[in-house]
Amino acid sequence: MKTVLITGCSSGFGLETAKYFLDRNWNVVATMRTPKEEILPRSEHLRVLPLDITNAKSISNLIDAAGPIDVLVNNAGIGWLNALEGTSMELARDIFETNTIGTMAMTQAVLPQFRQREQGVIVNITSSVTLKPLHLLSVYTASKAAVNAFAEVLALELEPFNIRVRIVLPGRAPDTRFGETAQSRTKDAGGFPDAYAELVQGVFASWAQQPSAGITRSADVAEAVWRAATDPSCPPHLAAGADALALSAKS
């Protein structure tokens, strides 16, 4: 029985992906900063372990506790929505530390075992915002675009060891807490700069008008991750969700 390690399983894409793999008889190591076993189905094939992907000791402890794995899903990350003028450099560094460096650190931690066995899959969940420039997402997009570039080059490095690297690109997902947490983080940081008030109003109005058929569901992402993990013939980039698929077709 194969084992998948998924970061950021407390909600949203990570939680749905953990359930998806459990339903298909995989061993699942579901990680989150504060473990909450009750949010996942009880199963002898499930372990819920603590992880802070910005902390080297936390990553080392996790790798020791998890044991051998077959697939790493880098899902943990933080959202941010604001103009660059409304983003402190301290906050920008925090976003990159989690979304970009944290992904690199987790990947580096599993590579020795993958390389020794000459098999393994790394799935990075980034975002379809990297396919088309969108307002108020400059810093967040940069953190995710960096992961895309990292993964593309990493795939070349690891090909001789039979290790696959894939990128899943979700669209806007109102059924997750991404938007709520991003807006809460923006408010805590002082809100949007007054000079951008009209732009902000327009962005939120356009989201409110987006048809429900043109969004991403968590299930779309879980399905894409499953394909990336189990289908060696799948493309390096997989759009997940109706809106992401539409953007991918135009890019």
C-alpha positions as CSV (number, residue, x, y, z in Angstrom):
1,M,0.0,0.0,0.0
2,K,1.4,3.4,-1.0
3,T,1.8,6.4,1.3
4,V,1.2,10.0,0.5
5,L,2.3,12.9,2.7
6,I,0.1,16.0,2.3
7,T,0.9,19.4,3.9
8,G,-1.7,21.9,5.0
9,C,-4.6,19.5,5.7
10,S,-6.5,21.5,8.2
11,S,-9.0,22.8,5.6
12,G,-9.6,23.3,1.9
13,F,-7.5,21.5,-0.8
14,G,-5.4,19.6,1.7
15,L,-8.3,18.3,3.7
16,E,-10.2,17.2,0.6
17,T,-7.1,15.6,-0.9
18,A,-6.4,13.6,2.2
19,K,-10.0,12.3,2.2
20,Y,-9.6,11.5,-1.6
21,F,-6.5,9.3,-1.1
22,L,-8.0,7.6,2.0
23,D,-11.1,6.6,0.0
24,R,-8.7,5.0,-2.5
25,N,-6.9,2.8,0.1
26,W,-3.7,4.8,0.4
27,N,-1.8,5.4,3.6
28,V,-2.2,9.1,4.3
29,V,0.1,11.3,6.4
30,A,-1.9,14.5,6.9
31,T,0.0,17.4,8.3
32,M,-1.1,20.7,9.9
33,R,0.3,23.2,12.3
34,T,-2.1,22.1,15.1
35,P,-3.3,18.5,14.5
36,K,-7.0,18.0,14.5
37,E,-7.8,14.3,13.9
38,E,-11.5,14.8,14.2
39,I,-11.8,16.6,10.9
40,L,-10.8,13.5,9.0
41,P,-12.5,10.0,8.9
42,R,-11.1,7.5,11.4
43,S,-8.9,5.1,9.6
44,E,-6.0,2.8,10.4
45,H,-4.4,4.2,7.2
46,L,-4.3,7.8,8.5
47,R,-1.8,9.6,10.6
48,V,-2.3,13.3,11.5
49,L,1.1,14.9,12.4
50,P,2.2,18.4,13.3
51,L,4.2,20.5,10.8
52,D,5.4,24.0,10.4
53,I,7.0,24.2,7.0
54,T,8.9,27.3,7.9
55,N,10.7,25.5,10.8
56,A,13.6,23.1,9.9
57,K,13.3,21.1,13.2
58,S,9.6,20.6,12.6
59,I,10.3,19.3,9.1
60,S,13.0,17.0,10.4
61,N,10.7,15.6,13.1
62,L,8.0,15.0,10.6
63,I,10.2,13.1,8.2
64,D,11.4,10.9,11.0
65,A,7.8,10.2,12.2
66,A,6.3,9.7,8.7
67,G,8.8,7.0,7.6
68,P,8.9,6.0,3.9
69,I,6.5,7.8,1.6
70,D,5.8,7.5,-2.1
71,V,4.2,10.9,-2.9
72,L,4.7,14.4,-1.4
73,V,1.9,16.9,-1.9
74,N,3.1,20.4,-1.2
75,N,-0.2,22.2,-0.4
76,A,0.5,24.3,2.7
77,G,0.6,28.0,2.1
78,I,-0.9,31.4,3.0
79,G,-3.0,33.8,0.9
80,W,-2.6,37.5,0.5
81,L,-4.6,40.1,-1.2
82,N,-3.4,43.7,-1.5
83,A,-1.6,46.2,-3.6
84,L,2.1,46.2,-3.3
85,E,1.9,49.6,-1.5
86,G,-0.2,47.9,1.1
87,T,2.2,45.0,1.7
88,S,5.1,45.5,4.1
89,M,8.4,43.8,3.2
90,E,8.2,41.9,6.4
91,L,4.9,40.4,5.3
92,A,6.2,39.8,1.8
93,R,9.1,37.8,3.3
94,D,6.6,35.8,5.4
95,I,4.6,34.9,2.4
96,F,7.7,33.7,0.5
97,E,9.0,31.9,3.5
98,T,5.8,29.8,3.6
99,N,4.7,29.5,0.0
100,T,8.1,29.3,-1.7
101,I,10.9,28.4,0.7
102,G,8.6,26.1,2.7
103,T,7.8,24.1,-0.4
104,M,11.5,23.9,-1.3
105,A,12.4,22.8,2.2
106,M,9.8,20.0,2.3
107,T,10.9,18.8,-1.1
108,Q,14.5,18.8,-0.1
109,A,13.7,16.7,3.0
110,V,12.1,13.8,1.0
111,L,14.6,13.7,-1.8
112,P,17.1,11.4,-0.2
113,Q,14.6,8.6,0.2
114,F,13.1,9.1,-3.3
115,R,16.6,9.2,-4.9
116,Q,17.8,6.0,-3.1
117,R,14.7,4.1,-4.2
118,E,14.7,5.7,-7.6
119,Q,11.1,6.5,-7.4
120,G,8.7,9.1,-6.0
121,V,6.3,11.9,-7.0
122,I,6.3,15.5,-5.9
123,V,3.1,17.4,-6.5
124,N,3.1,21.2,-5.9
125,I,-0.2,22.9,-5.6
126,T,0.3,26.5,-6.8
127,S,-2.4,28.7,-8.4
128,S,-3.9,29.7,-11.7
129,V,-3.2,33.3,-10.9
130,T,0.2,32.5,-12.4
131,L,-1.5,32.0,-15.8
132,K,-2.9,35.5,-16.0
133,P,-2.1,38.8,-14.1
134,L,-4.8,39.7,-11.6
135,H,-5.3,42.8,-9.5
136,L,-4.1,43.0,-5.9
137,L,-2.2,39.7,-6.1
138,S,1.3,40.8,-7.1
139,V,3.1,39.4,-4.1
140,Y,1.0,36.2,-3.8
141,T,1.4,35.5,-7.5
142,A,5.2,36.0,-7.3
143,S,5.4,33.5,-4.5
144,K,3.5,30.9,-6.5
145,A,5.2,31.7,-9.8
146,A,8.5,31.0,-8.1
147,V,7.3,27.6,-7.1
148,N,6.3,26.9,-10.7
149,A,9.8,27.8,-11.9
150,F,11.4,25.8,-9.1
151,A,9.4,22.7,-10.0
152,E,10.0,22.9,-13.7
153,V,13.8,23.0,-13.2
154,L,13.6,20.4,-10.4
155,A,11.8,18.0,-12.8
156,L,14.9,18.1,-15.0
157,E,17.3,17.5,-12.1
158,L,15.3,14.5,-10.8
159,E,14.4,12.8,-14.1
160,P,17.6,10.6,-14.0
161,F,16.4,9.2,-10.6
162,N,12.9,8.4,-11.9
163,I,11.3,11.0,-9.7
164,R,8.4,12.9,-11.2
165,V,7.5,16.5,-10.4
166,R,4.0,17.9,-11.2
167,I,2.2,21.3,-10.7
168,V,-1.5,21.6,-10.0
169,L,-3.0,25.0,-10.7
170,P,-6.3,25.6,-8.9
171,G,-8.6,28.5,-9.7
172,R,-10.7,30.6,-7.3
173,A,-12.3,28.4,-4.7
174,P,-15.0,30.0,-2.6
175,D,-15.7,26.8,-0.8
176,T,-12.3,27.0,0.9
177,R,-11.1,29.5,3.6
178,F,-8.5,31.1,1.3
179,G,-10.4,34.2,0.6
180,E,-11.6,34.6,4.2
181,T,-8.1,34.2,5.6
182,A,-6.5,36.4,3.0
183,Q,-9.0,39.2,3.7
184,S,-8.6,38.8,7.4
185,R,-4.8,39.0,7.1
186,T,-5.2,42.1,5.0
187,K,-7.4,43.7,7.6
188,D,-5.0,42.9,10.4
189,A,-2.2,44.5,8.4
190,G,-4.0,47.8,8.1
191,G,-6.3,47.2,5.1
192,F,-6.1,48.4,1.6
193,P,-4.4,51.8,0.9
194,D,-7.0,54.5,0.3
195,A,-5.6,55.3,-3.1
196,Y,-6.7,51.9,-4.3
197,A,-10.3,52.0,-3.0
198,E,-11.9,52.2,-6.4
199,L,-9.8,49.3,-7.7
200,V,-10.6,47.2,-4.7
201,Q,-14.3,47.8,-5.1
202,G,-14.2,46.8,-8.7
203,V,-12.3,43.6,-8.0
204,F,-14.7,42.4,-5.3
205,A,-17.7,43.3,-7.6
206,S,-16.3,41.2,-10.4
207,W,-15.9,38.2,-8.0
208,A,-19.5,38.6,-6.9
209,Q,-20.6,38.4,-10.5
210,Q,-18.6,35.3,-11.3
211,P,-21.0,32.4,-12.1
212,S,-20.9,29.4,-9.8
213,A,-20.2,27.2,-12.8
214,G,-16.9,29.1,-13.4
215,I,-15.1,28.4,-10.1
216,T,-12.9,25.7,-8.6
217,R,-14.2,23.2,-6.1
218,S,-11.9,21.5,-3.6
219,A,-12.9,18.2,-5.2
220,D,-11.5,19.4,-8.6
221,V,-8.1,19.9,-6.9
222,A,-8.1,16.5,-5.2
223,E,-8.9,14.8,-8.5
224,A,-6.0,16.7,-10.2
225,V,-3.6,15.8,-7.4
226,W,-4.6,12.1,-7.6
227,R,-3.9,12.1,-11.4
228,A,-0.6,13.9,-10.9
229,A,0.4,11.3,-8.3
230,T,-0.8,8.1,-10.0
231,D,-0.6,8.8,-13.8
232,P,3.0,8.9,-15.1
233,S,1.6,10.1,-18.5
234,C,-0.1,13.2,-17.1
235,P,1.3,16.6,-18.2
236,P,3.7,18.6,-16.0
237,H,1.0,21.3,-15.4
238,L,-2.6,20.4,-14.5
239,A,-5.3,23.1,-14.2
240,A,-7.9,22.2,-11.6
241,G,-11.4,23.8,-11.8
242,A,-13.5,25.3,-14.5
243,D,-12.0,28.8,-14.3
244,A,-8.4,27.4,-14.2
245,L,-9.1,25.2,-17.2
246,A,-10.4,28.2,-19.1
247,L,-7.3,30.3,-18.2
248,S,-5.0,27.4,-19.1
249,A,-6.6,27.0,-22.6
250,K,-5.9,30.7,-23.3
251,S,-2.3,30.7,-22.0
